[in-house]
Amino acid sequence: MPFAAILAITAIGQTLVVMLKGIDLSVPGMMTMGALVSTQFAAKNSDNVPLALAVVALIAVAVGLVNGLVIAVFSVTPLVATLAMNALLLGAALAYSGGTPTRAPQSVSDFALDKTFGVSNTVWLSVLLVVVVALATKRTVWGRRLVAVGANESAAKIAGVRVVSLKVSGYVAAALCYSGAGVLLAGYISTPNTNVGNQYLLPAIAAVVVGGTALNGGRGKILGTAIGALFLSQLTQLVLSLGAPSSTQLLIQAAVIAVAVGLQSVQGKSVLGRLAPSRPKRKQPA
């Protein structure tokens, strides 16, 4: 369950980006930075965890700002912009850590491993995030404008929505989710390395798609994403319990994405078919 919760937190950030009709490939880099900076910065500063978390949050905000501005202002494709950012983050993480794993602060490990009312604290945190983000996207002005920009950016501009600031805020929120997931993962596994976030990119996208959020932008299903993360985590555990290699796990994740996207496409076409006006049949000449 803790790994499912960490995946859910990551996938919620990805959902916000997908709602903006984008895709974020900087997930591994941001998670790795969150994990390594939180551990090594705290270790170098007398286990000052609050200061380390503040530094991680500042890095996440900076990354989100750059991603959002490059995509919204310079019209760079999200795929290209976030892929470049991911490479930059992984390089920076390697340079900062020197490739040497450092043990996570005891307080972070205690929080990630401890339970409240028999449930992991990581799970409680993911549930809280699901509730907050779901309410924010459905009940706030920011959420409604986020949906509007993702559904039809041109119409949103005409309606007076500040598209650039909306996109930037979405990418900042996503980066904060990834970095937070990285910190929790560091606490759970105790000694994160420079590859700690690599395994979360494909599952995060799969959880978004399985949860019912369309990749063409607009409305997103935050609760569905969390359920998708739980489903994928259980599926992964099943595959591992059967003794299948890790390559099989990746193939299954890719197949899940393909099937989910295919089902969304079929459903979309059927809806369009029902909405399209029926043409009167021409009478055959006698």
RASULJO-V288006 format. One record per residue. N is the residue number from 1. SS is DSSP state (H for helix, E for strand, C for the rest). PHI is phi in whole degrees, -180 to 180 (* if undefined). OMEGA is omega in whole degrees, -180 to 180 (999 if undefined). Layout:
n-><N;N>
ss-><SS;SS>
phi-><PHI;PHI>
omega-><OMEGA;OMEGA>
This chain:
n-><1;2;3;4;5;6;7;8;9;10;11;12;13;14;15;16;17;18;19;20;21;22;23;24;25;26;27;28;29;30;31;32;33;34;35;36;37;38;39;40;41;42;43;44;45;46;47;48;49;50;51;52;53;54;55;56;57;58;59;60;61;62;63;64;65;66;67;68;69;70;71;72;73;74;75;76;77;78;79;80;81;82;83;84;85;86;87;88;89;90;91;92;93;94;95;96;97;98;99;100;101;102;103;104;105;106;107;108;109;110;111;112;113;114;115;116;117;118;119;120;121;122;123;124;125;126;127;128;129;130;131;132;133;134;135;136;137;138;139;140;141;142;143;144;145;146;147;148;149;150;151;152;153;154;155;156;157;158;159;160;161;162;163;164;165;166;167;168;169;170;171;172;173;174;175;176;177;178;179;180;181;182;183;184;185;186;187;188;189;190;191;192;193;194;195;196;197;198;199;200;201;202;203;204;205;206;207;208;209;210;211;212;213;214;215;216;217;218;219;220;221;222;223;224;225;226;227;228;229;230;231;232;233;234;235;236;237;238;239;240;241;242;243;244;245;246;247;248;249;250;251;252;253;254;255;256;257;258;259;260;261;262;263;264;265;266;267;268;269;270;271;272;273;274;275;276;277;278;279;280;281;282;283;284;285;286>
ss-><C;H;H;H;H;H;H;H;H;H;H;H;H;H;H;H;H;H;H;C;C;C;C;C;C;C;H;H;H;H;H;H;H;H;H;H;H;H;H;H;H;H;H;H;C;C;C;C;H;H;H;H;H;H;H;H;H;H;H;H;H;H;H;H;H;H;H;H;H;H;H;H;C;C;C;C;C;H;H;H;H;H;H;H;H;H;H;H;H;H;H;H;H;H;H;H;H;C;C;C;C;C;C;C;C;H;H;H;H;H;H;H;H;C;E;E;C;C;E;E;H;H;H;H;H;H;H;H;H;H;H;H;H;H;H;H;H;H;H;C;H;H;H;H;H;H;H;H;H;H;H;C;H;H;H;H;H;H;C;C;C;C;H;H;H;H;H;H;H;H;H;H;H;H;H;H;H;H;H;H;H;H;H;H;H;H;H;H;H;C;C;C;C;C;C;C;C;H;H;H;H;H;H;H;H;H;H;H;H;H;C;C;C;C;C;C;C;C;C;C;C;H;H;H;H;H;H;H;H;H;H;H;H;H;H;H;H;H;H;H;H;C;C;C;C;H;H;H;H;H;H;H;H;H;H;H;H;H;H;H;H;H;H;H;H;H;H;H;H;H;H;H;H;H;H;C;C;C;C;C;C;C;C;C;C;C>
phi-><*;-59;-68;-65;-66;-64;-64;-63;-62;-63;-68;-64;-61;-64;-61;-60;-69;-64;-61;-87;66;-126;-148;-119;-98;-90;-57;-59;-64;-70;-65;-65;-62;-60;-69;-75;-67;-63;-82;-76;-65;-64;-64;-83;-128;56;55;-80;-65;-57;-67;-63;-66;-65;-65;-60;-64;-64;-63;-62;-63;-63;-64;-62;-61;-64;-57;-63;-68;-62;-77;-81;-89;-96;57;-79;-59;-53;-59;-72;-62;-76;-66;-65;-64;-62;-63;-64;-67;-65;-65;-66;-64;-67;-66;-69;-86;70;77;-103;-66;-127;-68;-67;-56;-59;-66;-68;-63;-61;-65;-68;-93;-73;-123;-125;57;80;-120;-57;-59;-63;-66;-60;-66;-67;-63;-61;-65;-59;-63;-64;-69;-62;-66;-65;-79;-105;-114;-113;-61;-58;-64;-65;-71;-61;-64;-63;-65;-69;-75;-156;-64;-63;-65;-64;-63;-63;-76;94;-76;-80;-63;-61;-65;-65;-64;-61;-63;-65;-71;-66;-60;-64;-62;-64;-64;-63;-66;-63;-63;-64;-64;-63;-64;-61;-66;-76;-96;75;-128;-72;-116;-75;-108;-64;-96;-63;-83;-105;-67;-64;-61;-65;-66;-62;-62;-63;-70;-62;-72;104;-84;-75;-76;-92;88;101;-66;-121;-117;-66;-63;-61;-63;-63;-65;-61;-64;-64;-61;-66;-65;-67;-64;-63;-62;-65;-62;-67;-67;-83;80;-75;-71;-64;-62;-65;-60;-66;-64;-66;-62;-64;-65;-62;-62;-62;-65;-64;-65;-62;-64;-63;-66;-65;-64;-63;-67;-67;-66;-63;-65;-73;-80;-68;-67;-79;-86;-67;-72;-79;-77;-75;-63;-68>
omega-><179;179;175;179;178;176;179;179;178;-176;177;175;178;179;179;179;179;176;177;180;179;175;-175;179;179;-180;-178;-179;-178;177;179;177;179;-179;-175;-180;-179;-179;-174;178;178;-179;-179;-177;174;179;177;-175;179;179;179;179;178;178;178;179;179;177;180;178;179;179;178;178;-179;179;-177;-179;179;-178;-174;-176;-176;176;175;179;-180;180;-177;-177;-177;175;177;178;179;178;179;-179;180;176;179;179;179;180;-178;-175;-175;-179;-178;178;178;-179;179;176;-176;-178;178;178;179;-180;-177;-175;-177;180;174;-175;177;-179;-179;177;178;178;178;-179;179;177;178;180;178;-179;-177;-177;178;178;-179;-178;-177;-170;-178;177;179;-179;180;178;176;178;-179;180;180;-178;-178;-175;-179;179;179;177;180;-180;177;179;177;-172;-177;-179;178;180;179;-180;178;180;176;179;179;180;177;177;-179;-178;177;177;178;178;179;179;177;178;-176;-178;173;-177;-179;176;-175;178;-169;-177;-173;-174;-175;-177;-177;177;179;177;179;179;178;-177;179;180;174;177;-178;-178;179;173;-179;-176;177;-179;-176;178;177;177;179;178;177;178;178;179;-178;178;178;178;178;178;179;180;-180;-180;178;178;-180;179;-179;177;177;178;179;179;179;178;178;179;178;178;-178;-180;-179;178;178;178;177;180;179;179;179;180;180;177;178;178;179;-178;-177;179;-180;-180;179;-180;178;178;178;179;-178;999>
